[in-house]
Amino acid sequence: MVIMMRMAIAGVAGFVLVFIESFIVMGIKQYEAIDFGGIAPFVSVWTMNFFLVFSILTHIKLWYEGREAQRAEEAAERDRFMN
């Protein structure tokens, strides 16, 4: 279930990143429009962005789980010293 949420978020965020990157390139190069050259290059850029966002979300998830485990360990150690 969690992996499906990360995939859905990464898919949408990757799609949004394609347009953000396009607007940045258009602003820097003073272009009026960008031609991706077909659907295949567009999908490959979207795929790269998908995996970038997915890996970032996976790293955040692992960091959060590690932090939770560390807090639980510290709480158990505090309880041991209090009793």
C-alpha positions in Angstrom: 0.0 0.0 0.0 2.8 2.4 0.9 4.7 1.7 -2.3 1.6 2.4 -4.3 1.3 5.8 -2.7 4.9 6.6 -3.4 4.4 5.5 -7.0 1.3 7.7 -7.4 2.9 10.7 -5.9 6.1 10.2 -7.9 4.0 9.9 -11.2 2.2 13.1 -10.6 5.2 15.0 -9.3 7.3 13.7 -12.2 4.7 15.0 -14.6 4.7 18.4 -12.9 8.5 18.5 -13.0 8.5 18.1 -16.8 6.6 21.3 -17.1 8.6 23.2 -14.4 11.8 22.1 -16.2 10.3 23.2 -19.6 9.4 26.7 -18.2 12.9 27.1 -16.8 14.5 26.2 -20.1 12.0 28.5 -21.9 12.9 31.4 -19.6 16.7 30.9 -19.8 16.8 30.4 -23.6 14.0 32.9 -24.4 12.0 30.3 -26.3 8.3 30.6 -27.0 7.6 26.8 -26.9 9.5 23.5 -26.5 9.1 20.6 -28.9 9.9 17.3 -27.2 10.1 15.6 -30.6 7.3 13.2 -30.0 5.8 11.2 -27.2 8.8 9.0 -26.6 11.2 11.8 -25.5 8.5 13.3 -23.3 7.8 9.9 -21.7 11.6 9.3 -21.1 11.9 12.7 -19.4 8.8 11.9 -17.3 10.3 8.5 -16.4 13.6 10.1 -15.3 11.6 12.5 -13.1 9.5 9.7 -11.8 12.5 7.7 -10.6 14.1 10.8 -9.1 11.0 11.6 -7.0 10.5 8.0 -6.2 14.0 7.6 -4.9 13.7 10.8 -2.8 10.4 9.6 -1.3 12.0 6.2 -0.5 14.9 7.9 1.2 12.5 10.1 3.2 10.5 7.0 4.2 13.7 5.1 5.3 14.9 8.2 7.2 11.6 8.5 9.0 11.4 4.9 10.0 15.0 5.1 11.3 14.1 8.1 13.3 11.0 6.4 14.7 13.0 3.4 15.7 15.6 5.6 17.4 13.0 7.5 19.3 11.4 4.3 20.5 14.8 2.9 21.6 15.5 6.2 23.5 12.1 6.1 25.2 12.6 2.4 26.2 16.0 3.3 27.6 14.6 6.3 29.6 11.8 4.0 31.0 14.4 1.5 32.0 16.4 4.1 34.0 13.3 5.5 35.6 12.1 2.2 37.0 
